[in-house]
Amino acid sequence: MTDEELKQRRYEMVRDDIRARGVTDPGVLTAMERVPREQFVPERERNSAYDNRPLPIGEGQTISQPYVVAVMLELLRLSGNERVLEIGTGSGYQTALLSYLAQEVFSMERLDTLAQRAQRILTTYPNVRLFVGDGWQGCPEHAPFERIIISAAPPSPPQALLEQLGHGGFLVAPIGHQPAQRLVRIRRVGSDYQEEEFGGVSFVPMV
């Protein structure tokens, strides 16, 4: 496909697979119209970039289904002023979307090869900072964060990440083991954590 054809497919994806399925946050919809997903997938997957499904990105990892990405971003309730911690940079696609939705994005990736590839693509997103490290431990030197999003499924919310969540902040993540993973949003209220569920999902496990 040409660049113009891919751009048209991007608008169609947002219209048919995101907005039509109930995502209404205008910031999320605009970000997904702006970020070229084909830049974040291997060349052999370029023509499939706007299929509403996960795609392989190497190292046994995937770029998530666009609809699920949109739902998770909407659940974050971003106003544009937040500092966000993303666990699992992966391809960098969600990181790029977050850069349009938040004031500052701190993204962690455990696999150096994926982090280096994402870094090359994300150089044009000035409010993004990438780190290679253990997502279970988060990024305590830059905590607290108003929002935290996890792009792989831990069996339960990591305690270190809960502690790095600012008061009143939200953590959005897939939780559990396949086939019983569920999408949750956790809000910190003082020393308490209030959890909501938003249906079943399927993510690679957080390791």
N, C-alpha and C positions, 0 to 999 in steps of 0.2 A: 504493500500500500504506500501511496505517497504521503507526505506530511499533511497535506490538506485533507486527504481521505481519513487519516487517523484523527485529525482534529474534529472532523464531522462525526466520527464514531465516538469520540469523547463526549460531545454534546448529547448524542443519542443515548449513550450509557447513563449519563446523569438524568436525562429525561425519563428513560424507560425502566432503568434498573435501580435508581436511587430515589428520585422524587416520586415516581409512580407507586413505589412500595412504601411510602409513608415518611420518608426523611424530609423534614421541612425547614431545618435550620438554614437560613440564607447564607451564613458564612461557610458552612460545610459544603453546600451546593456550589457556591462560587469557587471555593478552593478546588473542588474536584473538576470544575470546568477549566481551571487555569493550569493545573499540574499535569504535564504530559506523562502518563503512566508508561508509555513505550520506552522512555529513557531509563526506566528502572527494571526492565526485564532483559534477559539475554536476547541477542539479535534474532535467534531462531524463533522466539516467542513474540516478536515485534507485531506481527499481524493479528495476534490474539490478545493484544494488550487491553482491549476494551471488552473482552468477553467477561461476563460476570462470574468469574471463577478464580480460584487460586492458580498460580503459575509457578513452576520451579525456578529457583534463582541460583541453584548450586548449593553444595555443602549439606544436602539433605533438607534444605529450607525452602519455604515458599513465600511469594508475595500474596497477601490475603485477598479474598474475594472483595471487590470494591463495595458491594452493599454492606458487608459486615464492617469494613473500615468506616464507612459513613455512619453507621449506627453507633459504633464505639465513639467516634468523634462527637456526635450529637449528644451522647450521654455525658460527655465531659462538661457540657454547658459552658463553653469558653466565651468570654466577652472580649478577648484581645489583650487583656492586661496581665495575664497569668504567666508564671514560670512553670513549665511543664517538664516532667521527667518521663521519658519514653524508655521502656525496657524492651530491647530487641529491635535494633535499627533495621536489620535485615537488608532489604534492597534500598531503603531510604525513602520509599514512596510516602509512607505515612508521616515520616519526619518532615518531608516537604510540605505536605498538607498542613501539618501542625504549625509550620513557620508562618502561614497566612492567618492562623487562628489565635496565636498566642504571642506574647511579648518576647519570650525567650524559651528555646527548646534545648534541653539537655538529653542526649540520646546515647544509650549504652548498648554495645554489641560485644558478645563474647568471642566471636570468630573474627580474627584479624583480617582474613581475606575479604569477608563481606564488609567490614568496617572501612577498609581501604577503598573498595569499589564505591561504596556509598559516599565517602568523603570526596572523591573526585567529582561525583555528580552534584553534590550539595554545596559546592564552593560558591554558587550564586545565591545561596540562601544565608544572608549574613547573621541572622539571629539564631542560628543552629550551632551547637557545640557537640562534637562527637567524642565518645570515650570508649576504649576497649577495656572490658572488665566483667566482673561477676555481677549479673543483674540481681541476684539474690541479695546482694549487699547494698544495691542502690548507689547513690552518689552523695554520701553524707556531708562531704565538704561543701556542697552547694545547697543543702537542705536548709529550711523546709521548702516544699513545692506546693503550689496551689492545686495542681493536678498531677496525677500519675497514671500512665497507661501502659499496660503490659501486653506484648504482642505474641506471647506464648503462654501455655497453660500450666501454672503450678498446681499442685494438689490442693493447696490452701493458700490464702493470701500471705506472702512473706512478711514476717514480723518487722524486719528492718525497713521495708517500704512503708508499712503502716506508720511506723515511727517518724518517717521523713515526710509524711503528709501533714501539711499545715492545717490549723484549726479551721473548720468549715470547708476544707478541701475535699475533692473527689478522687477516688482511685477506680479505674475501670479495667476489668480483666476477665479473660476466660479462666474458669476455675474447675479443677477436677480432672479425672481420667476419662479418656474415650471409652465407650460411647456416651458417657454421662456428663460431659462438660457443660457448664452453664455460664452465661455471660452475667456478670455481677457489677454493680456499682456500689462502692462503699464510701460513705461520708463520715468524716471525722468531726465529732461534736465534743469538744473538750477531751476527756480521756476515753470517751465511748466511740464505737464504730457501728454505724447503722448500715445494714446491707439490704440491697434490693436485687431481685433476679429479673432477667430479661430474656429468658428462653435458652434453648440449646444451641451450642456452637461446636465447631470442630477445628482445633488448633494443634500445631505440633507441641509436644510437651516442653515445659521450661526445664532446662537441665543445667 
